[in-house]
Amino acid sequence: MSPTVFREAGFRFYFFSREESRMHIHVQSNNGEAKFWLEPDIQIAQNHGLSMKELNEADGLIKEHQNEIRKAWQQHFPC
């Protein structure tokens, strides 16, 4: 299961249900996908095909929506 948190600017931001416990978000576009850590700071963890421009745009969207992402994480992965 990989619930979508939000879609914007051609990106899909989502979680994998059975993955590591460190807070993170996956992002996918037509060109590839990446994973961003949310803790302790927002930073790229992995990239598979996204350009630097796409990574920067995704990073900005994650920062813009980080409260929404964190809330969705806590609802999807209750402590």
Rosetta constraint file for C-alpha pairs under 8 A:
AtomPair CA 1 CA 16 HARMONIC 6.15 0.50
AtomPair CA 1 CA 17 HARMONIC 5.42 0.50
AtomPair CA 1 CA 18 HARMONIC 7.90 0.50
AtomPair CA 2 CA 14 HARMONIC 6.24 0.50
AtomPair CA 2 CA 15 HARMONIC 5.17 0.50
AtomPair CA 2 CA 16 HARMONIC 4.42 0.50
AtomPair CA 2 CA 17 HARMONIC 5.76 0.50
AtomPair CA 3 CA 14 HARMONIC 5.58 0.50
AtomPair CA 3 CA 15 HARMONIC 5.75 0.50
AtomPair CA 3 CA 16 HARMONIC 7.09 0.50
AtomPair CA 3 CA 17 HARMONIC 7.71 0.50
AtomPair CA 4 CA 12 HARMONIC 6.84 0.50
AtomPair CA 4 CA 13 HARMONIC 5.85 0.50
AtomPair CA 4 CA 14 HARMONIC 4.26 0.50
AtomPair CA 4 CA 15 HARMONIC 6.78 0.50
AtomPair CA 5 CA 12 HARMONIC 7.85 0.50
AtomPair CA 5 CA 13 HARMONIC 5.60 0.50
AtomPair CA 5 CA 14 HARMONIC 5.20 0.50
AtomPair CA 5 CA 15 HARMONIC 7.56 0.50
AtomPair CA 5 CA 68 HARMONIC 8.00 0.50
AtomPair CA 5 CA 69 HARMONIC 6.62 0.50
AtomPair CA 5 CA 72 HARMONIC 6.74 0.50
AtomPair CA 6 CA 12 HARMONIC 6.27 0.50
AtomPair CA 6 CA 13 HARMONIC 5.49 0.50
AtomPair CA 6 CA 14 HARMONIC 7.23 0.50
AtomPair CA 7 CA 11 HARMONIC 5.57 0.50
AtomPair CA 7 CA 12 HARMONIC 4.56 0.50
AtomPair CA 7 CA 13 HARMONIC 6.11 0.50
AtomPair CA 8 CA 12 HARMONIC 6.76 0.50
AtomPair CA 10 CA 29 HARMONIC 6.05 0.50
AtomPair CA 10 CA 30 HARMONIC 7.75 0.50
AtomPair CA 11 CA 27 HARMONIC 6.36 0.50
AtomPair CA 11 CA 28 HARMONIC 5.45 0.50
AtomPair CA 11 CA 29 HARMONIC 4.84 0.50
AtomPair CA 11 CA 58 HARMONIC 7.57 0.50
AtomPair CA 12 CA 27 HARMONIC 5.50 0.50
AtomPair CA 12 CA 28 HARMONIC 5.14 0.50
AtomPair CA 12 CA 29 HARMONIC 6.57 0.50
AtomPair CA 13 CA 25 HARMONIC 6.57 0.50
AtomPair CA 13 CA 26 HARMONIC 5.62 0.50
AtomPair CA 13 CA 27 HARMONIC 4.54 0.50
AtomPair CA 13 CA 28 HARMONIC 6.64 0.50
AtomPair CA 14 CA 25 HARMONIC 5.92 0.50
AtomPair CA 14 CA 26 HARMONIC 5.25 0.50
AtomPair CA 14 CA 27 HARMONIC 6.44 0.50
AtomPair CA 15 CA 24 HARMONIC 7.68 0.50
AtomPair CA 15 CA 25 HARMONIC 5.69 0.50
AtomPair CA 15 CA 26 HARMONIC 5.99 0.50
AtomPair CA 15 CA 73 HARMONIC 7.93 0.50
AtomPair CA 16 CA 26 HARMONIC 7.98 0.50
AtomPair CA 17 CA 76 HARMONIC 7.93 0.50
AtomPair CA 22 CA 37 HARMONIC 7.57 0.50
AtomPair CA 22 CA 39 HARMONIC 7.12 0.50
AtomPair CA 23 CA 37 HARMONIC 6.25 0.50
AtomPair CA 23 CA 38 HARMONIC 5.48 0.50
AtomPair CA 23 CA 39 HARMONIC 6.02 0.50
AtomPair CA 23 CA 73 HARMONIC 7.42 0.50
AtomPair CA 24 CA 35 HARMONIC 6.97 0.50
AtomPair CA 24 CA 36 HARMONIC 5.50 0.50
AtomPair CA 24 CA 37 HARMONIC 4.30 0.50
AtomPair CA 24 CA 38 HARMONIC 4.98 0.50
AtomPair CA 24 CA 39 HARMONIC 7.35 0.50
AtomPair CA 25 CA 35 HARMONIC 5.81 0.50
AtomPair CA 25 CA 36 HARMONIC 5.42 0.50
AtomPair CA 25 CA 37 HARMONIC 6.66 0.50
AtomPair CA 25 CA 38 HARMONIC 7.29 0.50
AtomPair CA 25 CA 69 HARMONIC 7.79 0.50
AtomPair CA 26 CA 33 HARMONIC 7.18 0.50
AtomPair CA 26 CA 34 HARMONIC 5.76 0.50
AtomPair CA 26 CA 35 HARMONIC 4.38 0.50
AtomPair CA 26 CA 36 HARMONIC 6.32 0.50
AtomPair CA 27 CA 33 HARMONIC 5.49 0.50
AtomPair CA 27 CA 34 HARMONIC 5.31 0.50
AtomPair CA 27 CA 35 HARMONIC 6.22 0.50
AtomPair CA 27 CA 36 HARMONIC 7.90 0.50
AtomPair CA 27 CA 58 HARMONIC 7.27 0.50
AtomPair CA 28 CA 32 HARMONIC 5.89 0.50
AtomPair CA 28 CA 33 HARMONIC 4.20 0.50
AtomPair CA 28 CA 34 HARMONIC 6.56 0.50
AtomPair CA 29 CA 33 HARMONIC 6.19 0.50
AtomPair CA 29 CA 50 HARMONIC 7.76 0.50
AtomPair CA 31 CA 49 HARMONIC 5.89 0.50
AtomPair CA 31 CA 50 HARMONIC 5.87 0.50
AtomPair CA 32 CA 47 HARMONIC 7.91 0.50
AtomPair CA 32 CA 48 HARMONIC 5.57 0.50
AtomPair CA 32 CA 49 HARMONIC 4.41 0.50
AtomPair CA 32 CA 50 HARMONIC 5.21 0.50
AtomPair CA 33 CA 47 HARMONIC 6.18 0.50
AtomPair CA 33 CA 48 HARMONIC 5.34 0.50
AtomPair CA 33 CA 49 HARMONIC 6.33 0.50
AtomPair CA 33 CA 50 HARMONIC 6.18 0.50
AtomPair CA 34 CA 44 HARMONIC 7.47 0.50
AtomPair CA 34 CA 45 HARMONIC 7.46 0.50
AtomPair CA 34 CA 46 HARMONIC 5.33 0.50
AtomPair CA 34 CA 47 HARMONIC 4.24 0.50
AtomPair CA 34 CA 48 HARMONIC 5.90 0.50
AtomPair CA 34 CA 49 HARMONIC 7.92 0.50
AtomPair CA 34 CA 50 HARMONIC 7.08 0.50
AtomPair CA 34 CA 55 HARMONIC 7.90 0.50
AtomPair CA 35 CA 44 HARMONIC 6.17 0.50
AtomPair CA 35 CA 45 HARMONIC 5.32 0.50
AtomPair CA 35 CA 46 HARMONIC 5.07 0.50
AtomPair CA 35 CA 47 HARMONIC 6.54 0.50
AtomPair CA 36 CA 42 HARMONIC 6.54 0.50
AtomPair CA 36 CA 43 HARMONIC 5.45 0.50
AtomPair CA 36 CA 44 HARMONIC 4.41 0.50
AtomPair CA 36 CA 45 HARMONIC 5.08 0.50
AtomPair CA 36 CA 46 HARMONIC 7.04 0.50
AtomPair CA 36 CA 59 HARMONIC 7.98 0.50
AtomPair CA 37 CA 41 HARMONIC 6.94 0.50
AtomPair CA 37 CA 42 HARMONIC 5.37 0.50
AtomPair CA 37 CA 43 HARMONIC 5.35 0.50
AtomPair CA 37 CA 44 HARMONIC 6.23 0.50
AtomPair CA 37 CA 45 HARMONIC 5.98 0.50
AtomPair CA 38 CA 42 HARMONIC 4.43 0.50
AtomPair CA 38 CA 43 HARMONIC 6.87 0.50
AtomPair CA 42 CA 59 HARMONIC 7.69 0.50
AtomPair CA 42 CA 63 HARMONIC 7.51 0.50
AtomPair CA 43 CA 59 HARMONIC 7.70 0.50
AtomPair CA 50 CA 54 HARMONIC 5.78 0.50
AtomPair CA 50 CA 55 HARMONIC 6.26 0.50
AtomPair CA 51 CA 55 HARMONIC 6.17 0.50
AtomPair CA 52 CA 56 HARMONIC 6.10 0.50
AtomPair CA 53 CA 57 HARMONIC 6.19 0.50
AtomPair CA 54 CA 58 HARMONIC 6.00 0.50
AtomPair CA 55 CA 59 HARMONIC 5.98 0.50
AtomPair CA 56 CA 60 HARMONIC 6.22 0.50
AtomPair CA 57 CA 61 HARMONIC 6.30 0.50
AtomPair CA 58 CA 62 HARMONIC 6.09 0.50
AtomPair CA 59 CA 63 HARMONIC 6.23 0.50
AtomPair CA 60 CA 64 HARMONIC 6.11 0.50
AtomPair CA 61 CA 65 HARMONIC 6.03 0.50
AtomPair CA 62 CA 66 HARMONIC 5.43 0.50
AtomPair CA 62 CA 69 HARMONIC 7.77 0.50
AtomPair CA 65 CA 69 HARMONIC 6.19 0.50
AtomPair CA 66 CA 70 HARMONIC 5.98 0.50
AtomPair CA 67 CA 71 HARMONIC 6.14 0.50
AtomPair CA 68 CA 72 HARMONIC 6.15 0.50
AtomPair CA 69 CA 73 HARMONIC 6.09 0.50
AtomPair CA 70 CA 74 HARMONIC 6.22 0.50
AtomPair CA 71 CA 75 HARMONIC 6.27 0.50
AtomPair CA 72 CA 76 HARMONIC 6.04 0.50
AtomPair CA 73 CA 77 HARMONIC 5.74 0.50
AtomPair CA 73 CA 78 HARMONIC 7.96 0.50
AtomPair CA 74 CA 78 HARMONIC 5.35 0.50
AtomPair CA 74 CA 79 HARMONIC 7.55 0.50
